[in-house]
Amino acid sequence: MPCLKLDSKTKDRVRRLAAARRRSAHWIMREAIEQYVEREEKRGQFRQSASAAWTDYQTTGLHVTADEADAWLAKLEAGENVKAPERHG
């Protein structure tokens, strides 16, 4: 794997953060990269899911309204165990 090259200002920032967290600079950089990769993977999965949902809607015309979705989410937030609203055309 290639060596990570940082400008001196960023290196200093990483060193200060590492010292404040009582971690090594290596740990800080590894943690940052792991979090970035995980976030980008989730973003990619979200985009794929959204694209599939849009394709499904274009094909079937089935949907729920924003009001229906909001009401369902409010019930979930209140701790109710409710099914998602039925899609309709």
C-alpha positions in Angstrom: 0.0 0.0 0.0 1.3 3.5 -0.8 2.8 5.7 1.9 0.5 8.5 3.1 2.0 11.9 2.3 0.7 15.0 4.2 1.7 18.6 4.0 3.5 19.9 7.1 0.5 21.8 8.4 -1.7 18.7 8.3 1.0 16.6 9.9 1.2 19.1 12.8 -2.6 19.1 13.2 -2.6 15.3 13.3 0.2 15.2 15.9 -1.6 17.8 18.1 -4.8 15.8 17.9 -3.0 12.5 18.6 -1.3 14.0 21.7 -4.6 15.5 22.9 -6.3 12.1 22.5 -3.3 10.2 23.9 -3.2 8.2 20.7 -0.5 7.8 18.0 -0.6 9.8 14.8 -0.8 6.5 13.0 -4.0 5.5 15.0 -5.6 8.9 14.3 -4.9 8.5 10.5 -6.0 4.9 10.4 -9.2 5.7 12.3 -10.0 8.6 9.9 -9.5 6.5 6.9 -11.6 3.7 8.2 -14.4 6.1 9.0 -14.2 7.7 5.6 -14.3 4.4 3.8 -17.2 3.2 5.8 -19.1 6.5 5.2 -18.4 6.3 1.5 -19.5 2.7 1.3 -22.8 3.6 3.1 -23.3 6.5 0.7 -22.8 4.3 -2.3 -25.3 1.8 -0.8 -27.8 4.6 -0.2 -27.4 5.8 -3.8 -28.0 2.3 -5.2 -31.0 1.9 -3.0 -32.4 5.3 -4.0 -31.8 4.5 -7.7 -33.5 1.1 -7.4 -36.5 2.8 -5.6 -36.8 5.4 -8.4 -36.6 2.7 -11.1 -39.3 0.8 -9.2 -41.5 3.8 -9.0 -41.0 4.7 -12.7 -41.9 1.1 -13.6 -44.9 0.5 -11.2 -46.1 4.0 -10.2 -46.6 2.6 -6.7 -45.7 5.1 -3.9 -46.7 6.5 -0.5 -47.3 10.2 0.0 -45.1 12.3 2.2 -47.9 12.6 4.7 -48.2 8.9 4.9 -44.5 8.4 5.4 -44.4 11.2 8.0 -47.2 9.6 10.0 -45.6 6.2 9.8 -42.2 7.6 10.9 -43.8 9.5 13.8 -45.3 6.3 15.1 -42.0 4.5 14.9 -40.3 7.4 16.7 -43.0 7.1 19.4 -42.0 3.5 19.9 -44.9 1.9 18.1 -44.2 -1.3 16.2 -46.1 -0.5 13.0 -45.8 -1.7 9.4 -44.8 0.6 6.6 -47.8 2.1 4.8 -49.0 0.2 1.7 -47.8 1.6 -1.6 -50.5 2.7 -4.0 -50.8 4.0 -7.6 
